[in-house]
């Protein structure tokens, strides 16, 4: 027999949660000690494991009790419904993650340049053009905040260096594509890795999974596709494939 504190530690729940389960009859401990304190048996632990399984899937407590205690209940029908709900939630989160990646890559925040300097450095490719959209949707993300912190310190010379590095990378990548090199070749993957590190160096950390999202976005979003294809025909799709290949290589 185990105390309520021990069971809370085993299961990763609070003592208060176990007390509540007892009060509503969902998990009544099998015994009490001489002082009246709850004591849980192995059978109780098995029941708690099933309760936590259904809770993890998002079932409310009244449905959990029905699933566990009502012999007429078909758990498969409940699980099928919950499975559909989980798939819908996963799809929603996937779309949210893509949107976060889109917004973070689309903006370079906090540029301290005059309009004349900004045009001189960026021409018609002003990296602040998506700022309002990004701030409205993702202003509370850590990557957004980190990008702001870094970019706010950059001078005109810093931005010119960033642009020069981007242009140099673009010329080299376009030449690689024009030469017919495969996206999963060493040079293409190395340039994809250089692309990832460039973002990480100047804006925010980019894990490989996030970089894959960027690569997909470069093809799916016409604005990004036009930007990369302006470097050379077919660069956007080639870069996407190279980013995928590089992530596989690194992981």
ABEGO torsion letter per residue (X at the ends): XBBAAAAAAAAGBBAAAAAAAAAAGABBBABBBAAGBBBBBAAAAAAAAAAAAAAAAGBBAAAAAAAAABAABBAAAAAAAAAAAAAAAAAAAAAAAAAAAAAAAABBBGBBBBAAAAAAAAEAABAAAAAAAAAAAAAABAAAAAAAAAAAABBAAAAAAAAAAAAAAAAAAAAAAAAGBBAABAAAAAAAAAAAAAAAAAABBBBAAAAAAAAAAAAABAAAAAAAAAAEBGAAAAAAAAAAAAAAAAX
